[in-house]
């Protein structure tokens, strides 16, 4: 979804399966000591400033080990799957991502837009995104970014330093607390593929997974 909607840092890892050079690790202060999500927070610091490649010549099999050591992440999810009778597990509604697509596709226009009329800027976005941006002082931040950038390229960079991966997650959680309901994973995939007008031959889980993997390998 992040890749589709134009987010510049649409990268992810399987668990903590990633590698960085020692000088890069040191330059960004290393990883924190949080009990969960430390890989996400660390990479979120690096993505805007470093170059990355994907390693697609090997296969990673995360351990299906249940664990309650951390408040969220793979361990608690595996624990829930094993201990629960539920057959369906929920994920974000794709519409929340499609809402973000309107923001990301308008970033270049924001470079010169009049920040003295915030309603004119915000009116183009969904209610969920509009409320989130207001709560996050969007108009003030946009004005600050405009005043400190002389070119469109630096404006884009500075904008995404603010609206980074962590803020994307915060928006998704906000939207699903107030506007959207999480939906079964298979339905979310179908909603996404329908939204991008993908030509599907089947709708079972295995076919959809292979379809997404093919899309991922071609991006």
N, C-alpha and C positions, 0 to 999 in steps of 0.2 A: 504493500500500500504506500509506504513512504517513497519508494522509488517511483511509483506511478504518479503520485501527486507532485513530484518535482522537488522533494526535500533533498538538499545537496549532500547530506550525510546519511544516506539510506544504507548503512552498513550494520552488520550484526555478527555476533559470534554464537557458536554452539557451546553453551556454558562459558567456561573461561578459556576456550581453545583459540588463543591468539598469541602472536609473538611480536615483540618490539625490540629495537636495538637498545643496547644499554645506555647510549648517550641520549636517546629520545626519552627513555624511562626517567633518567635523572633530570633532564631538562624540564620535565613537566611535574616534578616532585613526587614521582612514584604513585603507588596505589594507596588509598586510604585504608583504615582499619574497621570500616563498617562491617556489620555481620551479614549483609546481603547487598547485592548490586554493585559491589566494588569494581567489578569489571566494566559495568555500564558507565559508572561515574568517571572512571579512568579514561576510557575510550572517548567519552563525551568531551573531555578536555583536549584530547589529541586531534580528533577529526578535523577541526577547522584549521589546523596548523601544520599537519604532516601529510605525507603521501602514503597511500595504502594500496595493497593488492589483495585479491582474494586467492586463496589456495584451493583450487578445484581438482587437484590431482590425487587427493586422498579422501578417506571417509572417516568421519568421527562418530563414534557410538557413545553417547553420554550414558553414564551408569544409571540404571533405573532404581536407584537406591532411595527409599523413603527417608526423609530427615526433617526434623523440626528444629534443627540448629539455628536456622535463619527464619525471619518472619515471612519472607516471600522468596520466590525463585523455584528452581527445579525440584529441590528436595520436598518442600511443602506440597507442591502440585502432585508429585508422584505419590506422596502419602495420602492425599485426598482421593486420588484415583483408586488406590488399592483399598482404602477403608470405606469408600462410598459405594452405594448401590446405583448411583446415577450412571446412565448410559451416555448422556450428553454433557459436554463441557462448553462453557460459554467464552466468547471473546468479544472484542470491540465491534460495534456496529460500523460497517464500512462508510455509512453516511457521515460519520464524524470526520473521517479522513477526506471525503469528498468536499466537506466544508472547508478544510484546511487548504485544499487545492486552489480554491478561489483566492485565498490570501497569498499563497506562494506564486501564483500566476500573475499577481498584480504588484509584485515587489518592485519591478522596474518603474512602474507608474508612481509608486510612492516616493521615489527619489525627488520629484519636483512638486508633489501635491501640496496644497495649502493646509498646513496643520492647524491653522486658526479656525477651521471649520471641521471639527472632528466628526460630526454627524454625517457629513458628506462622504468622508472616508469610510466610516463604519457601516453605512447603510447598505453597502454592496454585499455584506457578509450575513451568514445565518444568525439567528437569535443566539444560539449556543456560543458561536465564535465571537459575536459582538459583545456579549456579556463578559466573556473571559478576557477579551482585550481591554475592556473598560476597567475590570478589576485589576489588570496588570499594567495600568497606566500607559496604555498603548500610545495615545496622542502625545504625551510628554516624552516618551521614549523615542517615538518617531522623529519628533522635532530635534531631540538631542543628536540622533544619528545623522539627520540632514545637516545640522550645523557643524558637524565634525567630519564631513566627507566632501571631497571636491569632485569625485568622479563616480559614475554609476558602479564601477567595479568595486571600489572601496565601500560604497554604500551597501551593496549586496553582502559583502563580507561582514561588515559591522552589524547589519540587520540580523544575519544568521548567527552571529556571536551572541546576540540577545535571544532570538527565537531558536534556541538550539534543541538538541534531542531531549534534554530534561524538560524544557518548556512544552515540547510536543506531548510528552507523557502526562504532564500536569494538565494540559488542555483536554486530553482524552479522558482522564479521570474526572475532571470537572464536568465535561459534557455528559458523561454517563451517570453522574450523580444527579444531574439537573434536567437533562433533555432526552437522552437516549437510554435504551435498555440494551444490555449485552445480549447477544443471541448465540445459538448453537454454531459451532465452528463451520460445519458443512453449509449451513444457511448463509453464513457470512461470506464464505468463499463464492457461493453461487451469486449472492448479491453483488459482490465485487466484479466477478467475471461478466455478469449481465450488464453491469454499469459501464464496462469497457468494451461491450459488444463482442465478447469472445465467442467463437463458434465451437460450441460444445456438442460432442457426440453422445456423451453419457453424463450421469449426475451422481454416480456412486463415489464413495470416499477414495478408493484406490485410483480411479480415473482422475478425479480432481487433484489429488496429490501429485500424480505424474504430470498433469497439465501445468500446475504451478511450478514444479521443478524445471520443466522445459522453459517456461517464461523466465525463470530466474537465471538459467544458464545462457539465455539469449540476450539479456539486458546489457 
